[in-house]
Amino acid sequence: MADEALTLLLVDVGRNKIGVIKVVREVTGIDLAGAKAAVEAASPARPLAVVHGLSRQRADELAASFAKAGAQVAFTADAT
């Protein structure tokens, strides 16, 4: 399913929490306090759904941004 919409999940913040917060803010447009709270809540046991409805290309672009900041992400198919 090449046209399947994806959700990007923040699985592991890594050691650069500030960098990951910046990426979350850029991607979502939420304020600093909201981004900080969201990033601090994310964990491998409770991944944070950052963005829904992504194309595969956009999901890969965002994954690269998160990886550059030191975070690990995963994707899941959006519910239809």
C-alpha positions as CSV (number, residue, x, y, z in Angstrom):
1,M,0.0,0.0,0.0
2,A,2.2,2.8,-1.3
3,D,-0.4,5.5,-0.6
4,E,-1.0,4.5,3.0
5,A,-1.1,7.4,5.4
6,L,1.4,7.0,8.3
7,T,1.8,8.2,11.9
8,L,5.3,9.1,13.1
9,L,5.9,7.8,16.6
10,L,8.7,9.2,18.8
11,V,10.1,6.0,20.5
12,D,13.3,7.2,22.1
13,V,14.4,10.8,22.7
14,G,18.1,9.9,23.1
15,R,20.6,12.2,24.8
16,N,19.7,15.4,23.0
17,K,16.4,16.2,24.5
18,I,16.7,19.9,23.6
19,G,17.3,19.1,19.9
20,V,14.3,16.7,19.8
21,I,12.1,19.4,21.5
22,K,13.1,21.8,18.7
23,V,12.2,19.2,16.0
24,V,8.8,18.5,17.7
25,R,8.1,22.3,17.7
26,E,9.1,22.7,14.1
27,V,7.0,19.7,13.0
28,T,3.9,20.3,15.1
29,G,3.9,24.1,15.7
30,I,3.2,23.6,19.4
31,D,4.7,25.9,22.0
32,L,7.8,25.2,24.0
33,A,6.1,24.0,27.1
34,G,3.8,21.6,25.1
35,A,6.8,20.2,23.1
36,K,8.8,19.8,26.3
37,A,6.0,17.9,28.1
38,A,5.4,15.7,25.0
39,V,9.0,14.8,24.6
40,E,9.4,14.1,28.3
41,A,6.4,11.8,28.2
42,A,7.7,9.7,25.2
43,S,9.4,6.4,26.0
44,P,9.8,3.0,24.3
45,A,6.9,1.7,26.4
46,R,4.7,4.7,25.5
47,P,5.7,6.1,22.1
48,L,4.4,9.6,21.3
49,A,2.4,10.0,18.1
50,V,3.9,13.2,16.7
51,V,2.2,13.6,13.3
52,H,-0.6,11.8,11.6
53,G,-1.5,11.5,7.9
54,L,2.0,11.5,6.5
55,S,3.0,10.3,3.1
56,R,5.9,7.8,3.1
57,Q,8.2,10.5,1.6
58,R,7.3,13.1,4.3
59,A,7.6,10.5,7.0
60,D,11.1,9.6,5.9
61,E,12.1,13.3,5.8
62,L,10.8,13.8,9.3
63,A,12.5,10.6,10.5
64,A,15.8,12.0,9.2
65,S,15.2,15.2,11.2
66,F,14.6,13.3,14.4
67,A,17.6,11.0,13.8
68,K,19.8,14.0,13.3
69,A,18.6,15.2,16.7
70,G,19.5,11.8,18.2
71,A,15.9,10.4,18.5
72,Q,14.5,7.1,17.3
73,V,11.1,7.0,15.6
74,A,8.8,4.4,14.2
75,F,5.8,4.5,11.9
76,T,2.4,3.0,12.1
77,A,-0.4,3.0,9.5
78,D,-3.2,5.5,10.3
79,A,-6.5,4.0,11.2
80,T,-9.0,4.3,8.3
